[in-house]
Amino acid sequence: MSPRRLLYFSHRWLGIAMCGFLAMWCVSGVVMMYVGFPELTRDEYYAGLEPLVADRVNVAPEGPLALTDSDAHIEQLLLTSSAERPVYLLKVEGASWRGMYADTGAAIARLPAEAAVAAAVGFFRAQDSGKAVTGKHLEQLHMDQWSVSDGLHPYRPLHRVSVDDGMGTELYVSSLTGQVVRDTRRSERTWNWLGSNLHWIYPVQLREHRGVWEQVIVVLSLAGLVSVITGAIIGLMRLRLRPRYRDGSCSPYQGMTRYHHVLGLLASVVLLTFLLSGLMSVGPWGVFESNSSFSEQKQRYRQQDGVSRSAPAYSDAQEVRQLIRQGARFPVKEIAWHWIGGKPHVSLHGSRQEVQYVPAPGETESLEQKVHRHIGELIPGSSIRDWQQLDSYDLYYYSHHNRHRPLPALRVEFADPESTWFHIDLSTGEILDRLTDRRRLERWIYKGLHTLDFTLLINRRPAWDLVMIFLCSGIFVFSVTSVVIAVQYLRRRTRSSGRSARLQDRMARVAE
């Protein structure tokens, strides 16, 4: 087969295979702009928590710490609530969450169904100002269509509980912690069948096998890229601006094929960027992976050894009760323990905006001084190139579609081989994220090209909405021309095959 014939052959059959996917991705992408995949936002999470009641806390934080090995690295230690009972939650590296009731010291190993219903109903009532509702336990599950997210793995298995609020609300409660970790509503689930589930090729039967799902996305994206590239080459080859074809057109085609030719050339750049960035969304072939361990870097910064783990700040139950009563200017809904350089402190939380740092007893060093003194331990032996306090969002640290990004934050830039950046929450001292040179590249060729989440647009909505809808509409119209041409071609092939079969049948009869 000659290169020219291979070019046309590849574009024709890949185009037939991919035209429906392109149209689907455009429509579902617009839906996703306004209805995202179900998640429990930070605002929803805090709204569903009741303020902690000091008199109910009878167990010190050493209780949950005693449940783990002494050399296990702590990721989070919290005091929060479930069904109006105080609960300690502990997450160590490489393990699931563990829960312990702070009133009795009983571990939460397998939360029973009735306790899950109580937790879900209490959470909903707190969110909706005490609205009287009842709950119904639907099932205990490992994963379903609305709980496929990797972030829920440390909470599984989950209880699914329905609430009779008239909106089809269903809450997912962790059987390990008693916490509500996801909420969905009927309208949200319906729209997601037209949005995220289509756009991400997200049926649970496929998504639960992450490796297989990633390969499906890679194959579809590559097929789409080849289809668009071959089409752009053919379109440029057949384009004639001067002199034009005999009918005065720059295209030799007629009817729908002419529209396909012209629109394809106009949309080819946008199609290439959307398909390439879609391919990059799964980080194929390890293109964005780092050579260093983020987890190890965070542990060096925290320096959690046996001493720091056995004696957290405010380690006595009476001290915890005092924190709840007088520690903050707002009703305390959650207490988080932190370590920096082996020294403990706590932060009190009442909402996403209400956060208060509390130093350990006798501590004279401010949180900012502590962070600055120990930040170099993230990457020992590497110098710090720059650091700056962020009081507003920028191109690399920003909030979009309900993503929680606290301010102020500290950005620290290292002069290591990966030119690593860290963002640190200046209200708690916790490491928020890490951006290596590859991750900053990902920000542009995946997020930037796919969602156009540039500050100039997302801070001036509806400008972002209008640009995205315009681009998706143009690609959708082009995709419709592809679908029409594909159907017409397949019909001709079917008729031709039918005529050929009938002719062969007649010839066979004559021969008899």
N, C-alpha and C positions, 0 to 999 in steps of 0.2 A: 504494500500500500504506500503510495507516494506521500510525502509530508503534507502537501496541500489537501489531499483526500483525507488523511488522518485528522487534520485540523477540523475540517467540516464534519467528519464523522463523530469526533469527540464532542464538539459543541452541540451537535444535534441531539445525541442520546443523553449526554449529561444535562443538557437543557431540559429535555423531556422529564428526566428524573428529578430535577431540582426546582422547576418552576413553581410547583405547588408549595414547596418548603419556603421559597422566597416570599411568596404572597402571605403565607401563614406567619412568618417571622415579622413582617411589617405590621400586620393587624395586631398580633399578640404583643408586639413591642409598644404600640400606642396604649393598649390596655394596661400594661405594666407601669406606664408613667403615672397612673392614678390609682391602681390597685396592685400593691406589691404582694409578694408571697407572704402568707400569714407569719407573724412574729409577735412576740411580746416586747413592746418598746419599753425603754426605761421609765417613761412617764406612766405607762400602764402598770408596770411592775410596782412602782412606789405607790400609785393610787390604790392598788389592791392590798397593801399592807396596813394593818392596824398599828398604831403607836405601841411601842413596847411598854409593858406594865412592870415596873421595877419589883414590886412585891412577889411577882411570879418567878423571878430568876433565883433559883436556889443552887445552881451548879456553876462552878467556875470553868473558865475556858480550858483548864488542864484536862477536863473530862474528855472532850472529843480528841484532844491531842494524844491521850493515852491509848486510843484505839489504833494508832498507826505505829509503824516501826520508827525507831529513834533516828534512823538515817534517811528517812523519806523527806523529800523536799516539799515544803508547803507552798501551794499556789494561792490559796485563799482560806481565811478563817473568818466566819461571819456569825453574828448573833442577829437573828431575824425572827419572824413569826409564821405560824401556820395554824389555821383554825383557832386563832386567838391564843395560841400557846407559844411561848418563846422556844426557839429552836437554834441550836448551834449547827452550822454547816461547815464541813471541812473538805477541801480539795487538795490532794497531794498529787505530785507529778506522776502521770501514767496510770492513774486510777480514777474510778468513778467518785462522785460526791458521796459523802457519808453524813448522816444527820443524827443528832441527839437532842432530845427534849431537855430544855434548860430548867424545867420545873421539877422533873423527877429523875433525870439522868438516864432515862430509858433510850436505848439506841433505836433508830428507825432502820430496820433491816428490810422488811417487806410491808409497806403501808397497806393496811386492809382497805377494802373497797369503801366501807362506810366512812373511814377517816378521810379518804380521798374526796368523797362527796362533801364532807364537812369543810375541808380546806377550800374546795372550789366555790361552794356557796358563800363562805366567809369572804373570800377574795372578791367575788362579784358584788356582794353587798357593800364592801368597803369602797369599791370603785363607783358604785351607783347610789351613794348616800343612804345606805341601809334599806334599799328597796327589797321588799319581801319576795323571795323566790325560793323555789325548791330545786334540788338537783337529782339527777338520775345517773347511776353508774351504767355506762354502756359496755365497756370492756377494758381489760388490761392487755396491753400490746407492747411489742418491741418497736414497731415502726408502721406508720400508715402514710397515706398520701400527703397529709399535712404536717407530718413530724419527721420528714426525711432528712432534715438539716443535720450536718455533722456536729454542730454546736450542742445538739441535744444528746449526743452519745453518752456523756458522763452521767446523765440523769435517768437512763433507761433501766428497767422497763417503766412504761407510763400508764397511768389510768386516764381513760377518756370519759369525761363527765358532761352531760348536757344540762343546761339551765333553762327553765321555762320562762324566758323573758320575752317571748314573741318574736325574737330575731334569730332563732336557731343557734344560739351561742353554745359552743362546746369548748371546754377547758381541759388542758392536758396537765395532769398532776404527776410529779415524779414519785415513784414508789420508794426512792432512796432518801428523799429529803422532805416530802410533804409540800413542796413548793409548786405553785402553778408556773409552768415554764412556757406555755403557748396558749393562745386563745384564737378561735376562729368564729366567724359568723356566717350565716347561710349565704348572704349576698357576696361576702368575700370569697367563699368557696366556689360559688357559681362563676364569678368573674375570673377566678384563677384558672378555670378550665379553658377560658378564652385567652388568658394571659400567660402567666408563668409556666403552667404545665405544658402548654403548647410550645412556647418560646424556647424553653430549656429541654424539651423532649423528656418530660419529668414523670412519667408513670412510675409508681412506687415499685412495680415489678422489675423495672430496669434500674431505677435510681438506687435501690438497695445493694446493687452490685456496682459499686462506684467505678472500679476499673473498666468494666464493660461499658458503662454509661459514658465514661470519658472517651473511649475509643469510638463510640458511635458519634459523638460530637466532632471528634477529629476527622473521621471519614466524611461526614456530611459537609463540614466546613471546607475540607480540601476539594471535594467534588464541586462545591459551589464556586470556589476560587478558580479551578480549572475551567469551569463552564464560562465564567465571566471573562477570564483572560483570553480564552480562545474566541469568545464572541467579540471582544474588543479588537482583537487582531483582524478577524474577518470583517468587522464593521469598518475599520480604517482602510483595509484593502479595497473594499467595494465603494467607499466614499469618493465622490468625484465633485469637487467644488469648481474646478475650471480646467477644461471645458466640462459642462454638465452633460447628463444623458439627454437623449433626443426629446424627451418630454419636459425638459427644463428642470428636472429634479436632480438632487445630489445623490439620490439612492436609485439603484436599478430595480428595486422591488416594488410590488403593488399591494394595495390594501393593507391588511393588518401587519404584513411582513415589513412594509415600509415604516409604519409606526414603531415596530419592534427595532428596526435598524437605527432610526434616529434617536429614539428614547434610550436605547441601550448605550449609545455613545455618550449621551448626556449623563446617564446615571452610572456609568461604569466606575468612575472614581469613588463615588459614595458606596456602591456595592462592594468594591474591593476593600474599602476601609471597614465596613460593617462585618464582612465575612472574615477578614483577617483578625479583627479584634475579637470576634466571636470564637475563633479558633484559639486565640490566646487566653480566653477566659478560663480554660482548664489547665493552663501552663504546660502545654505538651512538651514531651521529651526533656523535662526538667529545665526549661530555658530560664525560669525565674528562681530556681533553687539556690540557696546560699551554701557556702562552704563551711560556715560556722553555725553553732547551735544557739538559737535565741534563748532557749530554756536555760542553758548553762550560763549564758551571759547574765540573765536576770538573777540566777542564784548567786553568782559572784557579787552582784550589787546588793542583794539582801544578806548574804553571808549567814545563812541559817544553819547553825550547828546545834548540838544537843542542848547547850545552855540557853540559847535564844528560844528554842522550842519549848523547853520545860518551864520557862518563866516569862510569859508574854506580859506586856503592860496591862495593868489592871487585871491581875490574875486571880484576885479574890472576888467571890460572889458579891460581897458587900460593896466593893469598889465598883463593880459593874452596875449594881443598883443605884449607886450614887451618880454614876455617869448618866444613867437614864433620867434621873430626877433633875439634875442640875447642870449637866454637862453641855447643853446646847441651848440656843435661842429659839429652837423650834421643837416640835414633838419628834422624838427620836424613833425612827422605824427600823433602823439597821445600824449595827456597830461592826466595823471591819478592823481587824488587826493587821498591822504591817511591820516589816522589818527592813531597816536600811543599815548596812554595815554592821549587822548583828544587834543593833539597838532597836527596841520595839516602840511603837506608838499606835494610836488608834485614830480612826476617823468616824464621825457620827453623821448619819444620813437621814434626812427627812423627805427629800425629793431629789430630783436630778440637779436642781440648783442649790438646794440646802445641804451643804457639806461643811463640816467643821473639823479641823485638825486638833487633836488633843495630845500633847507630848507625854512621855512617860513621867511618872513622879520624879521630881528632882532634876529633870532635864532642863538645861538652860539654852541649848542650841536651838535655833529656829529650824523649821522644816527646810527652808530654802538653803540654809547653811549646811544642813545635813546632806541634802541632795548634792550640792556642789562639791562637798568634801569626798563623797563616795562614788560620784558618777564615773570617774576614771576606771573603777574596778570592772565596769562592763567589758572593756577590751584592754586588759593589762598590756603595757608595753607600747601602746599606741597613743599618740598625742591627740589632744582635742583641737580641731581646726577652728571651730567657731561654736558659739551657743547664743541663743536669743530667746527672749520671752515672747510668746505669741498671745496677744490679747484679742486678736481677731483671726479669722480663717484665711488661708491662702491656698495656692494651687496644690499643695501636697497634704495639707491638714485642713479638712473642711467637713461640713455636715451637709448631707443631701439625702432626701427620702428617709427622714426620721433616724438617721445614723447618729448615735450619741458620741459627741466629741467634746469633752470638757474644756473650758477655758477658765483661767489662763493655763497655758502649757509651756513647757520648756523644750526647745529643740536643741539637741547636742549633736554636733557633726564631728566625727572622728576622721583621722588621717590614716585609717587602716587600708589594706588592699581593696576592700569592698566599698570604701567611702561611706561607711554606715552612719545613718541618722537614727536617733532615738527621740521619741516624744514622751515627756514625763508630765503627769498630772501634778500641778503645783498645789493642789488642795489636799492630796493624799501622799504624794511622793512615789506613786506607783508608775512603773513603765507601761505606757499605753500601747506603743507599737514600735516596730523597727523597719526602717527603709534602707536596704542595701542599694547599690547602684542598679542591680537587676530589678528590684522592686520599684524603683523610681522609673525605670524604663517601662515596666508593666503598667504603671499608672497612666502612661501616655498611649501605648499601643493597644491596651485593653480598655481601661475605663475611659480614657480621653476620647479615643476614636469611636467607641461603641455607644457611649451615652452623652458625649459632648458636655461632660460635667465641668466646664470651665467657669471660673469665678465670674467672668464677664456675663455669662448667660444665667447661671443658676441663682445669682444674686439679683437678677432683674427679670424674674418671672412676671408675665408669661412669655418673655422673649425666648427663653429656652423651649417652652412648650411649642411655640409657633414654628421655630426652626426644626425641631424634631418631627412634628406632625407634617410639615411641608416635605421634608426629606423622605419620610416613610410613605407618604401619599404618592410621591413621584415613583418610588421603587415599586409600590403596589400596582400602580397603573402599568408600569413596564412589565411586571410579573404577569398581569392579566393578559397582555399581548403574548407572552411566552406560553401561557396555558392554552390560549385560543389556537396558536400556531401548532402546538403539540397535539391537540385534539384533531385538528384538521389533517395533520400529517399521518397520524395513526389511523384515521378513518380511510384515507387514501390507501395506505398500506393494507388495511383489512379488505377493502374492495378489490384491490389488485390481487391479493392472495386468493380471494374468493373466485375471481374470474380465472385465474391460473388453474385453480383446482378443478373448476368446471370444465375448462378446456382439456385438461389431462384426462378427465373422466370420459369426455366424448371421444377422444382419440383412442382410449382403451376399448370403448364399445365398438368403434369401427374396426379395430384390429381383430376383435372377436368374430 
